[in-house]
Amino acid sequence: MSKKSKEILMKSLICIGIGSIVLLAFIFPILSVFLGEVDDWGFVAYPTMAIFFASGILFIILLPYYGSALDQKPVKAETYELTYPSSEPILVHLEKAIKRQGYELYLPKNSIEGINATFYCRLRYWTLVCISIVVVDELSKETIVEINKKYKQLIDEIYGYKKSDRVTAHISLFLINKENAISHKLVNSNIVQHYQRFYLPSYILDSSGVFYVARQKSGFGTSKYRQLRLEIREIIQRIKNSGSL
């Protein structure tokens, strides 16, 4: 099914649910005022209630799979100003902080083509959390697609046919020199999660040392998002503390 078809389906279910509520809460009571008492509203009320519950249940079931097709609402990113010794590049401090957080460098057994990315992984909260670091001058749509593809290849390599039974999370971190519309949208849109596959995009602007992290205001997987955000915050704190070591 195409992304457009998924979007139409999900929005149709939302409209059906809202329409059913309007009928039950407003239209039927108003009609009863003008038409007088009707012997039995059940012949229309019960089917409407059934449609409401059916559309709601179907929406909840499909949300983890088709939720990404819905338009992402603008949500302002969280920002953190990194302070660290200037004698070493920010990438060095970032990698040291990630390792102190308990992550280990993962070297793919098989060559994965595409962009040059470094992966660090650890098991936490019964979830394999992977942090990818990509250093680029300026972010592009192709780079985002490529790192997501590379991450999926990584999970295939680690879990193989068992991957459907595992919960995985991807903290995607870009170290960039220039901001543009693509990097702005990446971290200023509400995150849409998928069933057993969680995601937190972010980037660091190298010239200013500002860390931008996307936020999730609502939707499926908010508790897992908060866990990933905590991972980011702890790494940032470790970078700040490195100046006092």
VENPEQUI-V460606 format. One line per field, one symbol per residue. ss: DSSP state (A for helix, B for strand, O for the rest). phi: phi as a letter, one per 20 degrees, with the letter a starting at -180 (. if undefined). burial: I if it has 9 or more other ideal C-beta (glycine too) atoms within 8 Angstrom, else O. A space follows every 50 residues. Layout:
# VENPEQUI-V460606
ss->???
phi->???
burial->???
This chain:
# VENPEQUI-V460606
ss->OOAAAAAAAAAAAAAAAAAAAAAAAAAAAAAAAAAOOOOOOAAAAAAAAA AAAAAAAAAAAAAAAAAAAOOOOBOOOBBBBOOOOOOOOAAAAAAAAAAA OOOBBBOOOOOOOOOOBBBBBBBBOOBBBBBBBBBBBBOOAAAAAAAAAA AAAAAAAAAAAAAAAOOBBBBBBBBBBBOOAAAAAAAOBOOOOBOOBBBB BBBBBOOOOBBBBOOOOOOOOAAAAAAAAAAAAAAAAAAAAAAAO
phi->.fffffffffffffffffffffffecfffffffeenfdgbegfdffffff fffffffffffegfedfffffeffcfffcceedbgefcffffffffffff foedfddgfdfdfofecddccbebllcfeddddcdcfbfcffffffffff fffffgffdlfeffedeccceecddcdcebfffffgddcffdecgmcdbb eabdeffdmeddcfccebnfnfffgfffffgffffffffffffdf
burial->OOOOOIIOIIIOIIOIIOOIIIIIOOOIOOOIOOOOOOOOOOOOIOOIIO IIOOIIOIIOOIIIOIIOIIOOOOIOIOOIOIOIOOOOOIIOIIIIIIIO IOIOOIOIOOOOOOIOIIIIIIOOOOIIIIIIIIOIOIIOOOIIOIIIII IOIIIIIIIOOOIOOIOIIIIIIIIIOOOOOIIIOIIIIIIIIIOOIIII IIIIIIOOIIIIIIIIOOIIIIOIIOIIIOIIIIIIOIIIOIOOO
